[in-house]
Amino acid sequence: MIARRTVMAAIVAVSAGLTALAPVGAQNPPARVLQEQQMLRLQTQATQLNEAMRQMARIQERAQLLEREMVQEMARLRQQEGAQQSLMLRNQDRLRTMSQALGEGAGDVHRAMEQFRLMIGEPGPGWDAETEGDFVRLRATWEETTRRMEEGLTIMERLRERLGEPDGSQQ
């Protein structure tokens, strides 16, 4: 009769969401479960970081393409005469330099992201919730950096189109 009451009380407690009747060891998940949860969170971080890295690689490729196009446009402008072409050439060269710097910066950021990805793939001693929070914030920072670099590159591409037009704002 006492065993039946204990079972009934446990059923009522579980259905009410109470864990007070559970053994003390059952209230805290074992270290293995906590480690598996941490690994899943780190894998999620790595997956999100991989997407930002792919995007950064695309930014680098676009910046290099923009730079090559600028070099070609500058060669065309050098063959033309006149003050307008000279001003256009200087602006094209400035934009090419910006594009080159952005491409190099994207490569540097991509390499830093790769090192970060390797770090989160091998959790070490002393990693706790605060460390994990820092990793989340750092990944978010990389994603924001990627977004802003892409935005800057898009603006530079628009400028290239406008500054390369003889009828543009150069007159």
Helices and strands as residue ranges (DSSP letters): H 2-15, H 24-27, H 31-78, H 83-121, H 129-163
